[in-house]
Amino acid sequence: MIELIERVEAKKALRESELESPESTSGTPEKLYKIRGSAIDDYNRNR
């Protein structure tokens, strides 16, 4: 989450190569969404 906020505050654009796979680039909403999904899956497995 912090990386996303820092990217927005710095107005750091994605490079062309990062646009192809934003879910693997730190500080993107896609990456945050992927991490969230993994955390939910882990939580549900350990219940």
C-alpha positions as CSV (number, residue, x, y, z in Angstrom):
1,M,0.0,0.0,0.0
2,I,2.9,2.3,0.9
3,E,4.5,1.8,-2.5
4,L,1.2,2.7,-4.2
5,I,0.9,5.9,-2.2
6,E,4.5,6.8,-2.9
7,R,4.0,6.2,-6.6
8,V,1.0,8.4,-6.7
9,E,2.6,11.2,-4.7
10,A,5.6,11.1,-6.9
11,K,3.4,10.9,-10.0
12,K,5.6,8.1,-11.2
13,A,4.4,6.7,-14.5
14,L,4.7,3.1,-15.5
15,R,7.3,2.2,-18.1
16,E,6.1,0.5,-21.3
17,S,7.4,-2.8,-20.1
18,E,5.5,-2.5,-16.8
19,L,2.2,-1.8,-18.6
20,E,2.3,-5.3,-20.0
21,S,2.2,-6.9,-16.5
22,P,1.2,-4.3,-13.9
23,E,0.2,-7.0,-11.4
24,S,3.9,-7.9,-11.0
25,T,5.0,-4.2,-10.6
26,S,5.3,-2.8,-7.1
27,G,3.2,0.2,-6.3
28,T,0.3,-0.5,-8.7
29,P,-3.3,-1.1,-7.9
30,E,-3.1,-4.4,-9.8
31,K,-0.3,-5.6,-7.5
32,L,-2.2,-4.6,-4.4
33,Y,-5.3,-6.4,-5.7
34,K,-3.2,-9.6,-6.3
35,I,-1.7,-9.4,-2.8
36,R,-5.1,-8.9,-1.3
37,G,-6.5,-11.9,-3.2
38,S,-3.6,-14.1,-2.0
39,A,-4.0,-13.0,1.6
40,I,-7.7,-13.8,1.5
41,D,-7.0,-17.3,0.0
42,D,-4.3,-17.9,2.7
43,Y,-6.7,-16.8,5.4
44,N,-9.5,-19.1,4.1
45,R,-7.2,-22.1,3.9
46,N,-6.0,-21.6,7.5
47,R,-9.5,-21.3,9.0
